[in-house]
Amino acid sequence: MAPRSLLAVLAVAALAFLHAASAKSSWLDRRFTTDGTVRTGYDDSGQQVVMLRLDQHSGAAGFNSKEQYLYGEFSVEMKLIRGNSAGTVSCFYLSSGDGDGRDEIDMEFMGNSSGQPVVLNTNVWASGDGKKEHQFDLWFDPSADYHTYTIIWNPTNILFKVDDLFIRSFKRYADLPYPSSRPMTLHATLWDGSYWATEKGRVGIDWSDAPFVVSYRSYYASACVSGGACRAAGSGGWMNRQLDSAEWGTVRWAERNFMRYNYCQDGWRFPQGLPAECARH
Ligand SMILES: *[C@@H]1O[C@H](CO)[C@@H](O)[C@H](O)[C@H]1NC(C)=O
């Protein structure tokens, strides 16, 4: 082949590749609005990467779904802040809004000093009651590479998953509050949680380490859009998902080895008695 036409073929191939890459991966614009400092780029494999950035002047950064959902499966890959991230909170969560009776499903990563474990806070709010935390150390360095974090929310239970391992199931009981009627927006945010996040607020943000950057990629949702259709909610999918016994095994494994806080064991916080679901199985 003459050098010219070879070049032309390569150019066309390159264009086709770029087109395919952007078509398959610009999930941010299709599904979300953004606020604060949001930057986008592409990784080596052509996937869109969304970076949230926090410094002393930027305020919180995030992206928020355009649609609201009532049940669904949501996952994203995250690579957390490198080095000293004490005081920062990087999140992936669903929320019905800021009102008093709100519902929420949270995965929040509480930053830490360099070399100290980042804590994953999982929480469920139902009708404004949100004291239902299970917190875990992670068994890997979440800032070294991307890992997948998943929330499955259906009428029976709320499941939390890290990579391929389920770490929590929050079950619905007919007589107890459960997020089932308020549509929720999906949010990804990075904010200054100094007053709370690291060692109960003792360790604040060191702004000399800013900017703090958390990266997201490979967002996936299969969900019921409020007032609209259920996307791919088909048979055997997330809508009916519950844990089997092997998956309960990974929950017990995570609890035994990595759990740092369980609201059901915090008698000091609930002097009137633990929440009712703590006594059920
Ligand atoms: C940070 O590291 C300290 C010391 O290892 C630990 O006690 C704490 O739970 C870690 N995580 C947070 C969020 O404070």
The ligand as an SDF file (V2000), in Angstrom:
LIG
                    3D

 14 14  0  0  0  0  0  0  0  0999 V2000
   -8.3130    6.8170   59.9950 C   0  0  0  0  0  0  0  0  0  0  0  0
   -7.2200    6.1930   60.6290 O   0  0  0  0  0  0  0  0  0  0  0  0
   -7.3700    6.0070   62.0200 C   0  0  0  0  0  0  0  0  0  0  0  0
   -6.0790    5.4100   62.5590 C   0  0  0  0  0  0  0  0  0  0  0  0
   -5.7960    4.1720   61.9330 O   0  0  0  0  0  0  0  0  0  0  0  0
   -8.5890    5.1540   62.2960 C   0  0  0  0  0  0  0  0  0  0  0  0
   -8.7990    5.0260   63.6860 O   0  0  0  0  0  0  0  0  0  0  0  0
   -9.8200    5.7700   61.6340 C   0  0  0  0  0  0  0  0  0  0  0  0
  -10.9400    4.9450   61.8110 O   0  0  0  0  0  0  0  0  0  0  0  0
   -9.5530    5.9640   60.1570 C   0  0  0  0  0  0  0  0  0  0  0  0
  -10.6950    6.4380   59.3920 N   0  0  0  0  0  0  0  0  0  0  0  0
  -11.4340    7.5100   59.6680 C   0  0  0  0  0  0  0  0  0  0  0  0
  -12.4890    7.8350   58.6790 C   0  0  0  0  0  0  0  0  0  0  0  0
  -11.2670    8.2220   60.6300 O   0  0  0  0  0  0  0  0  0  0  0  0
  1  2  1  0
  1 10  1  0
  2  3  1  0
  3  4  1  0
  3  6  1  0
  4  5  1  0
  6  7  1  0
  6  8  1  0
  8  9  1  0
  8 10  1  0
 10 11  1  0
 11 12  1  0
 12 13  1  0
 12 14  2  0
M  END
$$$$
